[in-house]
Amino acid sequence: MKRIGYHYTPLECWKRIRTEGLKPYKITRPDLYLFPNGTTWGIWVWQKRMHGKAHAGSILYQMSKGFDTVVHLQVQYDPDHRLTPPGAEAGGGGIIQLTHTGALNKLQYHTGDQAWIITQPIPRSDIKLLKTYEFKRAWR
């Protein structure tokens, strides 16, 4: 049975996702130390829908990378496609759960928010656009 998660991405990526679905991309993080150079391929999926500072910070984080428009997606994923440690069997209990603490300068917007890395593509039929956030319209 599929589970629901959430993903933030720039509008430029959404244009491709609408037709191709979400495909794994390179993710490098210190807490992925079990993988060479802390790098793996997958799709970052938040376990719960963000609210307040966590939600705003997720949008601002994408914008801080140079994107003016960010979309918030709801995705359905197969729980057996969650990242496991090297050598472990998928669905065998060794699933890697990431606890994220995020900040932009002194604004801490995540404290212990949990995410998975999904290792297989998520088809377009399992992706729903929740909202589009456009920087230019934010303060009109």
Secondary structure as GFF3:
##gff-version 3
##sequence-region A 1 140
A	DSSP	beta_strand	3	10	.	.	.	ID=ss1
A	DSSP	alpha_helix	11	20	.	.	.	ID=ss2
A	DSSP	beta_strand	25	28	.	.	.	ID=ss3
A	DSSP	three_ten_helix	30	32	.	.	.	ID=ss4
A	DSSP	three_ten_helix	36	38	.	.	.	ID=ss5
A	DSSP	beta_strand	39	46	.	.	.	ID=ss6
A	DSSP	alpha_helix	52	64	.	.	.	ID=ss7
A	DSSP	beta_strand	69	77	.	.	.	ID=ss8
A	DSSP	three_ten_helix	79	81	.	.	.	ID=ss9
A	DSSP	beta_strand	98	100	.	.	.	ID=ss10
A	DSSP	beta_strand	103	104	.	.	.	ID=ss11
A	DSSP	beta_strand	107	108	.	.	.	ID=ss12
A	DSSP	beta_strand	113	118	.	.	.	ID=ss13
A	DSSP	three_ten_helix	124	126	.	.	.	ID=ss14
A	DSSP	beta_strand	127	134	.	.	.	ID=ss15
A	DSSP	three_ten_helix	135	137	.	.	.	ID=ss16
###
